[in-house]
Amino acid sequence: MNVWTDVKELFFPRLCLVCGKKMLPEEDVACFPCMSALPRTGLLHTQGNEMEKLFWGRFPIERASSLFFYSREGKVARILAGMKYRGRKDVCFKMGEMLAGELLPAGFFEGVDCLIPVPLHPKRLRKRGYNQSEWLAKGIVSQADIPIRTDVLYRVRNNETQTRKSAFERRANAEHLFGLAPCSDELKGCHVMLVDDVMTTGATIEACGEALSAVDGIRISVLTLAWTK
Ligand SMILES: [Zn+2]
């Protein structure tokens, strides 16, 4: 650490996103105790896991995984809030690196042709300034040599704020939510991986899968940072 970082730390201490305490220089996003206390799914690369099963029969699902369990008041929710509502692109990137760090050795990315971050509606994107899922994907590809495609799938309607809706309402609301760009032809016979920050009912991911299914011979995998079982 140099003098400048010392001074910066004094005026702008880096705080743990979970407990709010000042972090050590070697800590990032959250302090070690908070990071190690995050509830893990342990799914890694297990074929036919419970998350994957949710998509069976809905679209050509290849594999699915998520690192943490999400609950509205839980520790993971604070990290997600930082990623989404506090402009912390750096947190998205770091969590992407972490996802890759754990899933790359497990072979989860083997044979994957590209990552497709779940798109935001252009209005939402303008408001937030970035797509948290795209930054998560950027963190992943910093460790794994896979291209990111943000040009094939687009959001037709803006329905992101639907936390108060029931699972049934969300599903109905998610129908025909995404559209395919003409260049999606290039994905014929490809294995694509949808990337999102969090999956709750799965309705949004399902809507992406439904749209992508129109591409001949496509195989789809799903990776999210967090999941509500
Ligand atoms: Zn902490």
Boltz pocket constraint, residues with backbone or C-beta under 6 A from the ligand:
constraints:
  - pocket:
      binder: B
      contacts: [[A, 16], [A, 17], [A, 18], [A, 19], [A, 20], [A, 21], [A, 30], [A, 31], [A, 32], [A, 33], [A, 34], [A, 35]]
      max_distance: 6.0
